[in-house]
Amino acid sequence: MQSIFRKLAIRSLGQLGVFPTVIKTNSEVLELIAKLRPVPIKTKLVRFGPSGDGGYLIPDDLDRVSACFSPGVSEQSGFEVQCADLGLAVYMADGSVEAPPVTNVRFKFIKKFLGAASSDDTVTLEDWVERSVGMEVKADLLLQMDIEGYEYEVILSTAPRILDRFRIIVVEFHHLHLLWSHPVFPFMSHAFEKLLKNHSCVHIHPNNYSVVFTKGELHIPEVMEFTFLRNDYVRKANTPLSFPHPLDIDNTPDRPPVVLPKCWRS
């Protein structure tokens, strides 16, 4: 009888656009969060991009980095302009716009979405890198990715040899509250675990436009910006990290600030 009522409830909720899921325990989610806590490094962090949305903190370590790959073109390109000013080639991709908001001789734009497979409208990160800079040149790269939730499938579908070419990886991760969803957790956690194989998280900044979800002692902002540094460039420091970082700026100035919850800190 309980099974019948459960099926009826699920069917009724589904018709309303609500799909219940088995919930992961806090301890399971916290085990992943512990691996993602930022580590202090000797290399200072600098801000690239504007004050507010579109600006990110990265390690001040771009010597011999030859190019920046930036999928997801927003209404401004301050981050990419700073990369170009340092002499980096800047590869940009977005199927929703005709061109970047500003022109620059170092910008190379394709009107495609980044995805898990290449098609007329999409390109994989692997194909994009190989077509843009080839595989013979082994210079390091920088990845800055804000693609509204598709970041998980892109990471999972990208070969490790491609991910390892990026010395610095900056990703705005979306829908983080779904880490509590039993069927979604493996999909998201495997993406993080793949990044953590050869990179370490060195900074996290919650997007204050998003909601912070709470379950017991666990607090998860829906959207956060993560900065990763490849492990061969990580020189750990003993200095404790401060949250927010002095260079952090709220994404949305007219909304209350969101400080990185304690469960995400070492």
C-alpha positions in Angstrom: 0.0 0.0 0.0 2.8 2.4 0.9 4.4 1.7 -2.6 1.1 2.6 -4.3 0.8 5.9 -2.4 4.4 6.7 -3.1 4.0 6.2 -6.8 0.8 8.3 -6.8 2.6 11.1 -5.0 5.5 11.1 -7.3 3.2 11.1 -10.4 1.1 14.0 -8.9 4.2 16.0 -8.1 5.7 15.3 -11.5 2.6 16.8 -13.1 3.3 19.9 -11.1 6.9 20.0 -12.3 8.3 18.8 -9.0 10.4 15.7 -9.0 11.3 14.4 -5.5 14.7 12.6 -5.0 16.5 10.5 -2.4 18.6 12.8 -0.3 22.3 12.3 0.4 23.4 12.5 4.0 25.3 15.5 5.2 28.3 13.4 5.9 28.5 12.1 2.3 28.3 15.7 0.9 30.7 17.0 3.5 33.3 14.4 2.5 33.4 16.0 -1.0 33.3 19.5 0.4 36.4 18.8 2.6 38.4 18.0 -0.6 37.4 21.3 -2.2 38.4 23.5 0.7 40.8 26.1 -0.5 44.5 25.6 0.4 46.7 28.6 1.2 49.5 29.1 -1.3 52.6 31.3 -1.4 51.6 32.8 -4.8 49.5 35.8 -4.2 46.0 36.0 -5.8 45.2 38.9 -8.2 41.9 40.0 -9.6 41.2 39.8 -13.3 38.1 41.4 -14.7 35.7 44.1 -13.5 34.5 44.9 -10.0 31.5 42.7 -9.7 30.2 39.9 -11.9 32.8 38.7 -14.4 35.8 39.4 -12.2 37.8 36.4 -10.7 40.7 35.8 -8.5 43.6 33.9 -10.0 47.2 33.1 -8.8 49.7 35.7 -10.0 51.5 33.0 -12.0 51.0 33.5 -15.8 54.6 33.2 -16.9 54.8 30.9 -20.0 51.0 30.7 -20.1 50.3 31.2 -23.8 46.5 31.4 -24.1 43.3 31.8 -22.3 40.2 29.8 -23.2 37.0 31.6 -22.1 33.7 29.8 -23.0 30.6 31.8 -22.1 30.7 35.4 -23.4 29.0 37.9 -21.1 28.2 41.5 -21.6 31.7 42.6 -20.7 35.1 41.1 -21.3 37.3 42.7 -18.7 38.9 39.4 -17.7 39.8 38.5 -21.3 41.1 42.0 -22.1 43.6 41.8 -19.2 44.7 38.4 -20.5 45.2 39.9 -23.9 47.1 42.9 -22.5 49.6 40.4 -21.0 50.2 38.9 -24.5 48.0 35.9 -24.2 45.9 34.7 -27.1 42.3 34.7 -26.0 39.9 32.0 -27.4 36.2 32.7 -26.8 33.1 30.6 -27.5 29.4 31.2 -27.1 26.5 30.2 -29.3 24.1 32.8 -27.9 26.0 35.9 -29.1 27.3 37.1 -32.5 30.6 38.4 -31.1 32.3 39.5 -27.9 31.2 42.9 -26.5 34.6 44.5 -27.3 37.0 43.9 -30.1 40.7 43.0 -29.6 43.3 41.7 -32.0 44.1 38.8 -29.7 40.5 37.7 -29.4 39.5 34.6 -31.5 35.8 33.9 -31.2 33.6 31.0 -32.4 29.8 31.1 -32.3 29.4 27.7 -30.6 28.4 26.4 -27.2 30.8 24.3 -25.2 29.5 20.8 -24.8 30.1 17.0 -24.4 30.1 16.4 -28.1 31.0 18.5 -31.2 28.3 19.4 -33.7 27.3 22.3 -35.9 26.3 24.2 -32.8 28.7 22.8 -30.1 32.3 22.0 -29.6 34.1 19.9 -27.0 36.9 21.5 -25.0 39.2 18.9 -26.4 38.4 19.7 -30.0 38.5 23.4 -29.3 42.0 23.3 -27.8 43.4 21.0 -30.4 42.0 23.2 -33.3 43.2 26.4 -31.6 46.6 25.7 -30.3 47.3 22.1 -31.4 48.9 19.4 -29.3 52.5 19.8 -30.3 53.0 23.0 -28.5 53.1 22.2 -24.7 52.8 25.7 -23.3 50.4 26.0 -20.4 46.9 27.4 -20.7 44.3 29.3 -18.6 40.6 28.3 -18.5 37.9 30.6 -17.4 34.5 29.0 -17.7 31.0 30.3 -16.9 28.5 28.2 -18.9 25.4 28.1 -16.7 25.5 24.6 -15.5 27.0 22.8 -18.4 30.4 22.9 -16.8 29.9 19.4 -15.3 29.4 17.6 -18.6 32.3 19.5 -20.1 34.7 18.5 -17.4 33.5 14.9 -17.4 33.8 14.6 -21.2 37.3 16.2 -21.4 40.4 14.0 -21.5 42.8 14.4 -18.5 45.6 15.3 -21.0 43.6 18.3 -22.0 42.6 19.4 -18.5 46.2 19.0 -17.4 47.3 21.6 -20.0 45.5 24.3 -18.0 47.8 25.6 -15.2 44.9 27.7 -13.9 41.2 26.8 -14.1 38.5 29.2 -13.0 34.9 27.8 -13.1 31.6 29.3 -11.9 29.8 26.1 -10.7 26.0 26.2 -10.7 23.2 24.2 -8.9 25.6 23.3 -6.1 22.6 22.6 -3.8 21.9 19.5 -5.9 24.9 17.9 -4.2 22.2 16.7 -1.8 20.4 14.8 -4.6 21.3 11.1 -4.6 21.1 10.7 -8.4 22.8 14.0 -9.2 25.6 13.8 -6.6 27.7 11.2 -8.6 27.5 13.4 -11.7 28.7 16.5 -9.9 31.2 14.8 -7.6 32.9 13.0 -10.4 33.5 16.3 -12.1 35.1 17.8 -9.0 37.1 14.6 -8.4 38.4 14.8 -11.9 39.6 18.3 -11.5 41.2 17.5 -8.1 43.3 14.7 -9.5 46.0 17.1 -10.7 44.7 20.5 -9.5 44.1 22.0 -6.0 41.4 24.5 -5.1 43.0 27.8 -4.0 40.0 30.1 -3.8 36.2 30.0 -3.6 33.9 33.0 -3.9 30.1 32.6 -3.5 28.0 34.5 -6.0 25.8 36.7 -3.8 23.0 36.7 -6.4 22.3 33.0 -5.6 20.5 31.4 -2.7 22.3 29.7 0.2 20.7 26.3 1.0 20.9 24.9 4.5 20.5 21.4 5.9 21.6 21.0 9.5 25.1 22.4 9.8 25.8 22.3 6.1 25.4 25.5 4.1 25.7 25.4 0.3 25.5 28.6 -1.9 23.8 27.7 -5.1 26.5 29.3 -7.3 30.2 29.8 -6.4 33.3 30.7 -8.3 36.2 28.2 -7.9 39.9 28.8 -8.7 42.1 25.8 -9.2 45.9 25.7 -9.6 47.7 22.7 -11.1 49.6 20.8 -8.4 53.1 21.2 -9.9 52.7 25.0 -9.3 51.2 24.7 -5.8 53.5 25.9 -3.0 51.6 25.6 0.2 51.8 28.4 2.7 51.2 28.4 6.5 49.3 31.7 6.4 45.6 31.2 7.2 43.2 32.2 4.5 40.7 35.1 5.1 37.1 34.9 3.8 36.2 37.0 2.0 39.6 37.6 0.3 40.5 41.4 0.3 40.1 41.4 -3.5 36.7 39.7 -3.5 33.8 41.9 -4.7 30.1 41.0 -4.6 28.7 40.0 -8.0 25.5 42.0 -7.4 26.1 45.2 -5.4 22.4 45.7 -4.5 22.1 42.3 -2.7 23.5 41.3 0.7 27.0 39.8 0.6 27.5 36.1 1.0 30.5 34.9 2.9 31.9 31.4 2.2 30.3 29.2 4.9 32.5 27.7 7.5 32.0 24.1 6.3 33.8 25.1 3.1 36.9 26.3 4.9 39.9 24.4 6.3 
